[in-house]
Amino acid sequence: MPKKKPWWQRFSRFLLRLIGWGLVEELPPSEKYILVGAHHTSNWDWAIGFLMMASLGLKPRWVGKDSLFRGIAGPIMRCLGGISVVRGAKKNFVGQIVDVYNDSKALVIALAPEGTRKHVDHWKTGFYHIAKGAKVSIAMAFLDYSKKVCGIGGHFLPSENLKSDMQILKEFYEDVVGKFPENQGIVRLEA
């Protein structure tokens, strides 16, 4: 008999259905992976994404610059899943996050490779280098506003070939439509 899902997970699924959204559940088998979310075009992505992640039983973490974690905000940000990183020329962002993965038994970090809600002509690749360095899968999370479907639609371990792995991502996300399609970033490497 399958284990009963927690009340908050069942309630989140109910809310998703209530607002007309479907859910795709192709989660990696591991408890450690990078959750790539695209296309990030609206502040509504946070609300729908939160319901999606709660519906899947996920409590992903997020990354923020160390200044967000100073003073009284620090404990609040950490309670909300934040991981502090030191940004700067002498600090290795990817290395800091790889260290966090290596020190964790279970960890899902959600990242938006577009880095903004505005249109960009290429994706940032930090998520890819983190996944390679930590030897974890990349899970492809999405919010398709045209079909009102969200979830995780697949996952893969990064190979030694960044271009071929970006092609996997491009093929997956090419039919996903964000809330504001004109703001969708292009799934490609920086020229």
Backbone as JSON Lines, residues from 0, in Angstrom:
{"i":0,"aa":"M","n":[0.85,-1.18,0.0],"ca":[0.0,0.0,0.0],"c":[0.89,1.25,0.0]}
{"i":1,"aa":"P","n":[0.64,2.2,-0.93],"ca":[1.47,3.41,-0.97],"c":[1.32,4.24,0.31]}
{"i":2,"aa":"K","n":[2.42,4.88,0.66],"ca":[2.42,5.75,1.84],"c":[1.53,6.97,1.59]}
{"i":3,"aa":"K","n":[0.74,7.34,2.57],"ca":[-0.15,8.5,2.45],"c":[0.69,9.78,2.43]}
{"i":4,"aa":"K","n":[0.37,10.66,1.49],"ca":[1.09,11.92,1.37],"c":[0.7,12.85,2.53]}
{"i":5,"aa":"P","n":[1.63,13.71,2.98],"ca":[1.32,14.66,4.05],"c":[0.16,15.59,3.64]}
{"i":6,"aa":"W","n":[-0.51,16.14,4.63],"ca":[-1.68,16.99,4.38],"c":[-1.35,18.18,3.49]}
{"i":7,"aa":"W","n":[-0.17,18.8,3.7],"ca":[0.19,19.99,2.94],"c":[0.43,19.65,1.47]}
{"i":8,"aa":"Q","n":[0.91,18.42,1.21],"ca":[1.11,17.99,-0.17],"c":[-0.24,17.74,-0.84]}
{"i":9,"aa":"R","n":[-1.14,17.07,-0.14],"ca":[-2.48,16.83,-0.68],"c":[-3.23,18.14,-0.9]}
{"i":10,"aa":"F","n":[-3.1,19.08,0.05],"ca":[-3.77,20.38,-0.07],"c":[-3.22,21.16,-1.26]}
{"i":11,"aa":"S","n":[-1.91,21.12,-1.46],"ca":[-1.3,21.82,-2.61],"c":[-1.78,21.23,-3.92]}
{"i":12,"aa":"R","n":[-1.9,19.91,-3.99],"ca":[-2.43,19.26,-5.2],"c":[-3.87,19.71,-5.45]}
{"i":13,"aa":"F","n":[-4.65,19.78,-4.38],"ca":[-6.04,20.24,-4.49],"c":[-6.08,21.66,-5.05]}
{"i":14,"aa":"L","n":[-5.24,22.55,-4.52],"ca":[-5.22,23.94,-4.99],"c":[-4.8,24.02,-6.46]}
{"i":15,"aa":"L","n":[-3.8,23.24,-6.85],"ca":[-3.38,23.23,-8.26],"c":[-4.54,22.83,-9.16]}
{"i":16,"aa":"R","n":[-5.23,21.75,-8.78],"ca":[-6.38,21.3,-9.57],"c":[-7.48,22.37,-9.59]}
{"i":17,"aa":"L","n":[-7.7,23.0,-8.44],"ca":[-8.74,24.01,-8.32],"c":[-8.52,25.18,-9.29]}
{"i":18,"aa":"I","n":[-7.27,25.56,-9.48],"ca":[-6.97,26.66,-10.41],"c":[-6.71,26.16,-11.84]}
{"i":19,"aa":"G","n":[-6.95,24.85,-12.05],"ca":[-6.92,24.31,-13.4],"c":[-5.59,23.81,-13.92]}
{"i":20,"aa":"W","n":[-4.62,23.57,-13.03],"ca":[-3.3,23.13,-13.47],"c":[-3.14,21.62,-13.3]}
{"i":21,"aa":"G","n":[-2.45,21.0,-14.28],"ca":[-2.07,19.6,-14.2],"c":[-0.65,19.49,-13.67]}
{"i":22,"aa":"L","n":[-0.26,18.28,-13.26],"ca":[1.04,18.05,-12.63],"c":[1.75,16.88,-13.28]}
{"i":23,"aa":"V","n":[3.03,17.07,-13.62],"ca":[3.89,16.02,-14.17],"c":[4.9,15.66,-13.1]}
{"i":24,"aa":"E","n":[5.11,14.35,-12.87],"ca":[5.99,13.89,-11.79],"c":[7.05,12.93,-12.3]}
{"i":25,"aa":"E","n":[8.13,13.45,-12.85],"ca":[9.25,12.62,-13.28],"c":[10.49,13.01,-12.48]}
{"i":26,"aa":"L","n":[10.44,12.74,-11.19],"ca":[11.51,13.14,-10.27],"c":[12.7,12.18,-10.36]}
{"i":27,"aa":"P","n":[13.9,12.71,-10.14],"ca":[15.07,11.83,-10.07],"c":[14.95,10.89,-8.87]}
{"i":28,"aa":"P","n":[15.58,9.72,-8.95],"ca":[15.51,8.78,-7.82],"c":[16.34,9.23,-6.62]}
{"i":29,"aa":"S","n":[17.31,10.07,-6.84],"ca":[18.2,10.54,-5.77],"c":[17.55,11.65,-4.96]}
{"i":30,"aa":"E","n":[18.04,11.86,-3.77],"ca":[17.57,12.97,-2.93],"c":[18.44,14.21,-3.09]}
{"i":31,"aa":"K","n":[19.41,14.15,-4.01],"ca":[20.29,15.29,-4.29],"c":[20.26,15.57,-5.79]}
{"i":32,"aa":"Y","n":[19.82,16.77,-6.17],"ca":[19.84,17.18,-7.57],"c":[19.62,18.68,-7.68]}
{"i":33,"aa":"I","n":[19.92,19.2,-8.87],"ca":[19.66,20.61,-9.21],"c":[18.3,20.66,-9.89]}
{"i":34,"aa":"L","n":[17.45,21.55,-9.45],"ca":[16.13,21.73,-10.05],"c":[16.2,23.0,-10.91]}
{"i":35,"aa":"V","n":[16.26,22.82,-12.23],"ca":[16.31,23.94,-13.16],"c":[14.88,24.33,-13.49]}
{"i":36,"aa":"G","n":[14.55,25.6,-13.29],"ca":[13.2,26.08,-13.57],"c":[13.18,27.08,-14.71]}
{"i":37,"aa":"A","n":[12.38,26.79,-15.74],"ca":[12.28,27.7,-16.88],"c":[10.88,27.54,-17.5]}
{"i":38,"aa":"H","n":[10.41,28.47,-18.16],"ca":[10.92,29.81,-18.42],"c":[10.4,30.75,-17.34]}
{"i":39,"aa":"H","n":[11.31,31.53,-16.77],"ca":[10.97,32.44,-15.68],"c":[10.64,33.8,-16.28]}
{"i":40,"aa":"T","n":[9.32,34.1,-16.39],"ca":[8.91,35.34,-17.06],"c":[7.99,36.23,-16.22]}
{"i":41,"aa":"S","n":[7.62,35.78,-15.02],"ca":[6.62,36.51,-14.25],"c":[6.79,36.26,-12.75]}
{"i":42,"aa":"N","n":[6.34,37.21,-11.95],"ca":[6.31,36.97,-10.5],"c":[5.31,35.87,-10.14]}
{"i":43,"aa":"W","n":[4.33,35.6,-11.0],"ca":[3.39,34.51,-10.76],"c":[4.09,33.16,-10.75]}
{"i":44,"aa":"D","n":[5.25,33.07,-11.39],"ca":[6.01,31.81,-11.4],"c":[6.28,31.32,-9.98]}
{"i":45,"aa":"W","n":[6.51,32.27,-9.08],"ca":[6.8,31.88,-7.69],"c":[5.59,31.18,-7.08]}
{"i":46,"aa":"A","n":[4.39,31.74,-7.24],"ca":[3.19,31.17,-6.63],"c":[2.86,29.8,-7.21]}
{"i":47,"aa":"I","n":[2.84,29.7,-8.54],"ca":[2.54,28.42,-9.18],"c":[3.66,27.43,-8.89]}
{"i":48,"aa":"G","n":[4.91,27.9,-8.95],"ca":[6.05,27.03,-8.65],"c":[6.03,26.5,-7.23]}
{"i":49,"aa":"F","n":[5.63,27.35,-6.29],"ca":[5.53,26.91,-4.9],"c":[4.5,25.8,-4.77]}
{"i":50,"aa":"L","n":[3.32,25.98,-5.37],"ca":[2.3,24.92,-5.33],"c":[2.79,23.65,-6.01]}
{"i":51,"aa":"M","n":[3.48,23.8,-7.14],"ca":[4.01,22.64,-7.84],"c":[4.98,21.87,-6.95]}
{"i":52,"aa":"M","n":[5.94,22.59,-6.35],"ca":[6.94,21.92,-5.53],"c":[6.32,21.29,-4.29]}
{"i":53,"aa":"A","n":[5.37,21.97,-3.66],"ca":[4.68,21.4,-2.51],"c":[3.88,20.17,-2.92]}
{"i":54,"aa":"S","n":[3.26,20.21,-4.11],"ca":[2.48,19.08,-4.61],"c":[3.36,17.86,-4.86]}
{"i":55,"aa":"L","n":[4.62,18.11,-5.21],"ca":[5.58,17.02,-5.44],"c":[6.28,16.59,-4.16]}
{"i":56,"aa":"G","n":[5.99,17.26,-3.06],"ca":[6.63,16.92,-1.79],"c":[8.04,17.45,-1.66]}
{"i":57,"aa":"L","n":[8.37,18.46,-2.46],"ca":[9.73,19.01,-2.45],"c":[9.83,20.22,-1.53]}
{"i":58,"aa":"K","n":[10.99,20.36,-0.92],"ca":[11.31,21.56,-0.14],"c":[12.66,22.07,-0.64]}
{"i":59,"aa":"P","n":[12.66,22.59,-1.88],"ca":[13.94,23.0,-2.46],"c":[14.53,24.21,-1.76]}
{"i":60,"aa":"R","n":[15.83,24.29,-1.86],"ca":[16.58,25.42,-1.32],"c":[16.86,26.39,-2.46]}
{"i":61,"aa":"W","n":[17.26,27.58,-2.11],"ca":[17.62,28.59,-3.09],"c":[18.89,29.29,-2.63]}
{"i":62,"aa":"V","n":[19.52,29.97,-3.55],"ca":[20.82,30.59,-3.3],"c":[20.66,32.11,-3.34]}
{"i":63,"aa":"G","n":[21.27,32.78,-2.36],"ca":[21.24,34.24,-2.32],"c":[22.58,34.8,-1.88]}
{"i":64,"aa":"K","n":[22.85,36.03,-2.28],"ca":[24.11,36.66,-1.89],"c":[24.14,36.86,-0.37]}
{"i":65,"aa":"D","n":[25.33,36.82,0.18],"ca":[25.5,36.85,1.64],"c":[24.88,38.07,2.3]}
{"i":66,"aa":"S","n":[24.78,39.19,1.59],"ca":[24.21,40.39,2.2],"c":[22.73,40.21,2.57]}
{"i":67,"aa":"L","n":[22.04,39.3,1.9],"ca":[20.64,39.02,2.24],"c":[20.49,38.31,3.58]}
{"i":68,"aa":"F","n":[21.58,37.74,4.07],"ca":[21.54,36.91,5.27],"c":[22.12,37.61,6.5]}
{"i":69,"aa":"R","n":[22.33,38.91,6.39],"ca":[22.9,39.66,7.51],"c":[21.81,40.09,8.48]}
{"i":70,"aa":"G","n":[22.18,40.21,9.75],"ca":[21.27,40.71,10.78],"c":[20.07,39.82,11.0]}
{"i":71,"aa":"I","n":[18.96,40.45,11.29],"ca":[17.72,39.73,11.6],"c":[17.22,38.93,10.4]}
{"i":72,"aa":"A","n":[17.56,39.36,9.19],"ca":[17.1,38.66,7.98],"c":[17.72,37.28,7.84]}
{"i":73,"aa":"G","n":[18.93,37.08,8.37],"ca":[19.64,35.82,8.22],"c":[18.83,34.6,8.62]}
{"i":74,"aa":"P","n":[18.38,34.54,9.88],"ca":[17.6,33.36,10.3],"c":[16.31,33.18,9.49]}
{"i":75,"aa":"I","n":[15.7,34.29,9.11],"ca":[14.46,34.21,8.33],"c":[14.76,33.62,6.95]}
{"i":76,"aa":"M","n":[15.81,34.12,6.3],"ca":[16.17,33.63,4.97],"c":[16.54,32.14,5.01]}
{"i":77,"aa":"R","n":[17.29,31.74,6.03],"ca":[17.66,30.32,6.15],"c":[16.43,29.46,6.41]}
{"i":78,"aa":"C","n":[15.51,29.95,7.22],"ca":[14.26,29.24,7.5],"c":[13.44,29.05,6.22]}
{"i":79,"aa":"L","n":[13.53,30.0,5.31],"ca":[12.81,29.93,4.04],"c":[13.56,29.12,2.99]}
{"i":80,"aa":"G","n":[14.67,28.48,3.38],"ca":[15.41,27.62,2.46],"c":[16.62,28.26,1.81]}
{"i":81,"aa":"G","n":[16.97,29.46,2.22],"ca":[18.09,30.16,1.61],"c":[19.45,29.6,1.98]}
{"i":82,"aa":"I","n":[20.35,29.63,1.03],"ca":[21.75,29.26,1.22],"c":[22.57,30.48,0.86]}
{"i":83,"aa":"S","n":[23.38,30.95,1.79],"ca":[24.18,32.15,1.59],"c":[25.46,31.82,0.81]}
{"i":84,"aa":"V","n":[25.76,32.64,-0.2],"ca":[27.02,32.51,-0.92],"c":[27.69,33.88,-0.97]}
{"i":85,"aa":"V","n":[29.01,33.86,-0.94],"ca":[29.79,35.1,-1.03],"c":[30.05,35.35,-2.51]}
{"i":86,"aa":"R","n":[29.56,36.49,-3.0],"ca":[29.76,36.85,-4.4],"c":[30.97,37.76,-4.48]}
{"i":87,"aa":"G","n":[31.73,37.63,-5.51],"ca":[32.88,38.5,-5.69],"c":[33.92,37.85,-6.57]}
{"i":88,"aa":"A","n":[34.87,38.64,-7.0],"ca":[35.88,38.18,-7.94],"c":[36.73,37.05,-7.37]}
{"i":89,"aa":"K","n":[36.98,37.06,-6.06],"ca":[37.87,36.04,-5.49],"c":[37.11,34.82,-4.96]}
{"i":90,"aa":"K","n":[35.8,34.82,-5.09],"ca":[35.0,33.7,-4.59],"c":[34.46,32.89,-5.76]}
{"i":91,"aa":"N","n":[34.48,31.58,-5.62],"ca":[34.01,30.68,-6.65],"c":[32.59,30.24,-6.31]}
{"i":92,"aa":"F","n":[31.6,30.83,-6.97],"ca":[30.2,30.52,-6.71],"c":[29.92,29.03,-6.87]}
{"i":93,"aa":"V","n":[30.34,28.46,-7.99],"ca":[30.09,27.05,-8.26],"c":[30.72,26.18,-7.18]}
{"i":94,"aa":"G","n":[31.97,26.47,-6.82],"ca":[32.66,25.7,-5.79],"c":[31.96,25.76,-4.44]}
{"i":95,"aa":"Q","n":[31.43,26.93,-4.09],"ca":[30.71,27.06,-2.82],"c":[29.48,26.15,-2.79]}
{"i":96,"aa":"I","n":[28.74,26.1,-3.89],"ca":[27.53,25.28,-3.93],"c":[27.88,23.79,-4.01]}
{"i":97,"aa":"V","n":[28.92,23.45,-4.74],"ca":[29.37,22.05,-4.78],"c":[29.72,21.59,-3.37]}
{"i":98,"aa":"D","n":[30.4,22.44,-2.6],"ca":[30.73,22.1,-1.21],"c":[29.47,21.86,-0.38]}
{"i":99,"aa":"V","n":[28.43,22.66,-0.59],"ca":[27.17,22.47,0.14],"c":[26.58,21.1,-0.22]}
{"i":100,"aa":"Y","n":[26.59,20.75,-1.5],"ca":[26.1,19.42,-1.92],"c":[26.91,18.31,-1.27]}
{"i":101,"aa":"N","n":[28.23,18.46,-1.3],"ca":[29.1,17.41,-0.74],"c":[28.9,17.23,0.76]}
{"i":102,"aa":"D","n":[28.46,18.28,1.44],"ca":[28.23,18.21,2.89],"c":[26.81,17.79,3.25]}
{"i":103,"aa":"S","n":[25.98,17.49,2.25],"ca":[24.57,17.19,2.49],"c":[24.21,15.77,2.08]}
{"i":104,"aa":"K","n":[23.31,15.15,2.84],"ca":[22.8,13.82,2.47],"c":[21.65,13.95,1.48]}
{"i":105,"aa":"A","n":[20.86,14.98,1.63],"ca":[19.73,15.25,0.73],"c":[19.69,16.75,0.47]}
{"i":106,"aa":"L","n":[19.63,17.13,-0.8],"ca":[19.62,18.56,-1.12],"c":[19.08,18.77,-2.53]}
{"i":107,"aa":"V","n":[18.07,19.61,-2.64],"ca":[17.55,20.05,-3.93],"c":[17.65,21.57,-3.93]}
{"i":108,"aa":"I","n":[18.39,22.11,-4.89],"ca":[18.5,23.56,-5.03],"c":[17.81,23.95,-6.33]}
{"i":109,"aa":"A","n":[16.89,24.91,-6.24],"ca":[16.18,25.41,-7.41],"c":[16.91,26.63,-7.97]}
{"i":110,"aa":"L","n":[17.18,26.6,-9.26],"ca":[17.85,27.71,-9.94],"c":[17.12,28.05,-11.24]}
{"i":111,"aa":"A","n":[17.09,29.33,-11.56],"ca":[16.53,29.8,-12.83],"c":[17.69,30.21,-13.73]}
{"i":112,"aa":"P","n":[18.04,29.4,-14.73],"ca":[19.22,29.68,-15.55],"c":[19.13,30.96,-16.37]}
{"i":113,"aa":"E","n":[17.92,31.5,-16.53],"ca":[17.8,32.77,-17.24],"c":[18.28,33.92,-16.35]}
{"i":114,"aa":"G","n":[18.18,33.73,-15.04],"ca":[18.68,34.72,-14.1],"c":[17.82,35.96,-13.93]}
{"i":115,"aa":"T","n":[16.72,36.05,-14.65],"ca":[15.86,37.23,-14.61],"c":[14.51,36.87,-15.23]}
{"i":116,"aa":"R","n":[13.53,37.75,-15.05],"ca":[12.23,37.56,-15.7],"c":[12.2,38.22,-17.08]}
{"i":117,"aa":"K","n":[13.24,38.93,-17.42],"ca":[13.32,39.61,-18.72],"c":[13.95,38.67,-19.76]}
{"i":118,"aa":"H","n":[13.76,39.01,-21.02],"ca":[14.35,38.22,-22.1],"c":[15.88,38.28,-22.04]}
{"i":119,"aa":"V","n":[16.51,37.13,-22.2],"ca":[17.97,37.06,-22.31],"c":[18.31,36.23,-23.55]}
{"i":120,"aa":"D","n":[19.48,36.48,-24.13],"ca":[19.82,35.77,-25.36],"c":[20.59,34.48,-25.13]}
{"i":121,"aa":"H","n":[20.84,34.14,-23.86],"ca":[21.46,32.85,-23.54],"c":[21.23,32.53,-22.07]}
{"i":122,"aa":"W","n":[21.39,31.27,-21.73],"ca":[21.28,30.83,-20.34],"c":[22.63,30.91,-19.65]}
{"i":123,"aa":"K","n":[22.6,31.17,-18.36],"ca":[23.79,31.05,-17.54],"c":[24.02,29.56,-17.31]}
{"i":124,"aa":"T","n":[25.26,29.14,-17.14],"ca":[25.56,27.71,-17.05],"c":[26.05,27.27,-15.67]}
{"i":125,"aa":"G","n":[25.93,28.13,-14.67],"ca":[26.36,27.76,-13.33],"c":[25.69,26.49,-12.84]}
{"i":126,"aa":"F","n":[24.39,26.33,-13.12],"ca":[23.66,25.13,-12.68],"c":[24.31,23.86,-13.22]}
{"i":127,"aa":"Y","n":[24.78,23.94,-14.48],"ca":[25.4,22.79,-15.13],"c":[26.72,22.43,-14.45]}
{"i":128,"aa":"H","n":[27.54,23.44,-14.19],"ca":[28.84,23.2,-13.56],"c":[28.68,22.73,-12.11]}
{"i":129,"aa":"I","n":[27.65,23.22,-11.43],"ca":[27.37,22.73,-10.07],"c":[27.0,21.26,-10.13]}
{"i":130,"aa":"A","n":[26.09,20.9,-11.04],"ca":[25.66,19.5,-11.16],"c":[26.84,18.59,-11.49]}
{"i":131,"aa":"K","n":[27.7,19.03,-12.41],"ca":[28.89,18.22,-12.75],"c":[29.81,18.08,-11.56]}
{"i":132,"aa":"G","n":[30.1,19.19,-10.9],"ca":[31.02,19.17,-9.77],"c":[30.51,18.36,-8.6]}
{"i":133,"aa":"A","n":[29.2,18.41,-8.36],"ca":[28.6,17.68,-7.24],"c":[28.17,16.27,-7.64]}
{"i":134,"aa":"K","n":[28.27,15.97,-8.94],"ca":[27.87,14.66,-9.47],"c":[26.4,14.36,-9.16]}
{"i":135,"aa":"V","n":[25.54,15.35,-9.46],"ca":[24.1,15.2,-9.24],"c":[23.35,15.44,-10.55]}
{"i":136,"aa":"S","n":[22.13,14.94,-10.61],"ca":[21.29,15.11,-11.79],"c":[20.78,16.53,-11.93]}
{"i":137,"aa":"I","n":[20.42,16.86,-13.16],"ca":[19.71,18.09,-13.47],"c":[18.26,17.69,-13.73]}
{"i":138,"aa":"A","n":[17.34,18.19,-12.91],"ca":[15.91,17.93,-13.09],"c":[15.28,19.13,-13.79]}
{"i":139,"aa":"M","n":[14.44,18.86,-14.79],"ca":[13.87,19.91,-15.62],"c":[12.45,20.25,-15.14]}
{"i":140,"aa":"A","n":[12.36,21.34,-14.37],"ca":[11.07,21.81,-13.87],"c":[10.52,22.85,-14.84]}
{"i":141,"aa":"F","n":[9.2,22.88,-14.94],"ca":[8.59,23.8,-15.9],"c":[7.21,24.24,-15.44]}
{"i":142,"aa":"L","n":[6.8,25.39,-15.94],"ca":[5.45,25.91,-15.79],"c":[4.99,26.29,-17.2]}
{"i":143,"aa":"D","n":[4.11,25.5,-17.78],"ca":[3.63,25.79,-19.13],"c":[2.26,26.46,-19.02]}
{"i":144,"aa":"Y","n":[2.25,27.78,-19.16],"ca":[1.02,28.54,-19.0],"c":[0.04,28.29,-20.15]}
{"i":145,"aa":"S","n":[0.52,27.91,-21.33],"ca":[-0.39,27.68,-22.46],"c":[-1.22,26.42,-22.26]}
{"i":146,"aa":"K","n":[-0.63,25.42,-21.61],"ca":[-1.33,24.14,-21.37],"c":[-1.79,24.0,-19.92]}
{"i":147,"aa":"K","n":[-1.37,24.95,-19.07],"ca":[-1.65,24.91,-17.63],"c":[-1.2,23.57,-17.03]}
{"i":148,"aa":"V","n":[0.05,23.24,-17.31],"ca":[0.69,22.03,-16.78],"c":[2.02,22.45,-16.19]}
{"i":149,"aa":"C","n":[2.36,21.86,-15.05],"ca":[3.64,22.16,-14.41],"c":[4.21,20.87,-13.83]}
{"i":150,"aa":"G","n":[5.46,20.92,-13.42],"ca":[6.06,19.76,-12.79],"c":[7.51,19.59,-13.15]}
{"i":151,"aa":"I","n":[7.97,18.37,-12.98],"ca":[9.32,17.98,-13.39],"c":[9.14,16.97,-14.52]}
{"i":152,"aa":"G","n":[9.66,17.32,-15.69],"ca":[9.41,16.53,-16.88],"c":[10.56,15.64,-17.3]}
{"i":153,"aa":"G","n":[11.52,15.44,-16.45],"ca":[12.64,14.57,-16.77],"c":[13.89,15.03,-16.04]}
{"i":154,"aa":"H","n":[14.93,14.23,-16.17],"ca":[16.2,14.54,-15.5],"c":[17.31,13.77,-16.19]}
{"i":155,"aa":"F","n":[18.53,14.24,-16.02],"ca":[19.69,13.55,-16.58],"c":[20.93,13.94,-15.81]}
{"i":156,"aa":"L","n":[21.93,13.06,-15.85],"ca":[23.24,13.38,-15.29],"c":[24.03,14.1,-16.37]}
{"i":157,"aa":"P","n":[24.66,15.21,-16.04],"ca":[25.44,15.91,-17.07],"c":[26.61,15.06,-17.56]}
{"i":158,"aa":"S","n":[26.87,15.17,-18.85],"ca":[27.97,14.43,-19.47],"c":[29.21,15.31,-19.49]}
{"i":159,"aa":"E","n":[30.17,14.92,-20.28],"ca":[31.37,15.74,-20.46],"c":[31.19,16.75,-21.6]}
{"i":160,"aa":"N","n":[30.01,16.75,-22.22],"ca":[29.77,17.6,-23.37],"c":[28.66,18.62,-23.08]}
{"i":161,"aa":"L","n":[29.05,19.82,-22.73],"ca":[28.1,20.88,-22.39],"c":[27.13,21.15,-23.54]}
{"i":162,"aa":"K","n":[27.63,21.2,-24.77],"ca":[26.76,21.51,-25.91],"c":[25.67,20.47,-26.1]}
{"i":163,"aa":"S","n":[26.01,19.19,-25.98],"ca":[24.98,18.16,-26.16],"c":[23.99,18.16,-25.0]}
{"i":164,"aa":"D","n":[24.46,18.46,-23.8],"ca":[23.54,18.55,-22.66],"c":[22.62,19.76,-22.78]}
{"i":165,"aa":"M","n":[23.14,20.88,-23.3],"ca":[22.28,22.04,-23.53],"c":[21.24,21.73,-24.61]}
{"i":166,"aa":"Q","n":[21.59,20.87,-25.55],"ca":[20.62,20.46,-26.57],"c":[19.46,19.69,-25.94]}
{"i":167,"aa":"I","n":[19.75,18.84,-24.94],"ca":[18.69,18.13,-24.21],"c":[17.74,19.14,-23.59]}
{"i":168,"aa":"L","n":[18.31,20.15,-22.94],"ca":[17.5,21.19,-22.29],"c":[16.7,21.99,-23.32]}
{"i":169,"aa":"K","n":[17.35,22.33,-24.43],"ca":[16.67,23.1,-25.48],"c":[15.47,22.34,-26.02]}
{"i":170,"aa":"E","n":[15.65,21.05,-26.3],"ca":[14.56,20.24,-26.84],"c":[13.42,20.11,-25.82]}
{"i":171,"aa":"F","n":[13.76,20.01,-24.55],"ca":[12.72,19.9,-23.53],"c":[11.93,21.2,-23.41]}
{"i":172,"aa":"Y","n":[12.63,22.32,-23.33],"ca":[11.97,23.6,-23.04],"c":[11.42,24.33,-24.27]}
{"i":173,"aa":"E","n":[11.72,23.86,-25.49],"ca":[11.29,24.62,-26.67],"c":[9.78,24.74,-26.8]}
{"i":174,"aa":"D","n":[9.02,23.8,-26.26],"ca":[7.56,23.88,-26.35],"c":[6.91,24.39,-25.07]}
{"i":175,"aa":"V","n":[7.7,24.72,-24.06],"ca":[7.17,25.24,-22.8],"c":[6.95,26.75,-22.97]}
{"i":176,"aa":"V","n":[5.75,27.2,-22.61],"ca":[5.39,28.61,-22.79],"c":[5.23,29.28,-21.43]}
{"i":177,"aa":"G","n":[6.05,30.3,-21.18],"ca":[5.96,31.06,-19.94],"c":[4.75,31.98,-19.95]}
{"i":178,"aa":"K","n":[4.48,32.6,-18.83],"ca":[3.32,33.51,-18.71],"c":[3.44,34.65,-19.73]}
{"i":179,"aa":"F","n":[4.65,35.18,-19.89],"ca":[4.89,36.23,-20.87],"c":[5.94,35.7,-21.87]}
{"i":180,"aa":"P","n":[5.49,35.02,-22.94],"ca":[6.41,34.35,-23.87],"c":[7.48,35.27,-24.45]}
{"i":181,"aa":"E","n":[7.14,36.55,-24.61],"ca":[8.12,37.49,-25.17],"c":[9.32,37.69,-24.25]}
{"i":182,"aa":"N","n":[9.2,37.3,-22.99],"ca":[10.3,37.43,-22.03],"c":[11.12,36.16,-21.87]}
{"i":183,"aa":"Q","n":[10.75,35.1,-22.56],"ca":[11.47,33.83,-22.42],"c":[12.9,33.96,-22.91]}
{"i":184,"aa":"G","n":[13.83,33.44,-22.12],"ca":[15.22,33.4,-22.54],"c":[15.44,32.3,-23.55]}
{"i":185,"aa":"I","n":[16.47,32.46,-24.34],"ca":[16.81,31.48,-25.36],"c":[17.72,30.43,-24.72]}
{"i":186,"aa":"V","n":[17.35,29.15,-24.92],"ca":[18.14,28.06,-24.34],"c":[19.33,27.8,-25.27]}
{"i":187,"aa":"R","n":[20.41,28.52,-24.98],"ca":[21.65,28.34,-25.73],"c":[22.79,28.91,-24.91]}
{"i":188,"aa":"L","n":[23.99,28.57,-25.33],"ca":[25.19,29.06,-24.66],"c":[25.51,30.47,-25.12]}
{"i":189,"aa":"E","n":[26.25,31.18,-24.29],"ca":[26.69,32.52,-24.66],"c":[27.57,32.44,-25.89]}
{"i":190,"aa":"A","n":[27.32,33.3,-26.86],"ca":[28.08,33.29,-28.12],"c":[29.49,33.79,-27.92]}
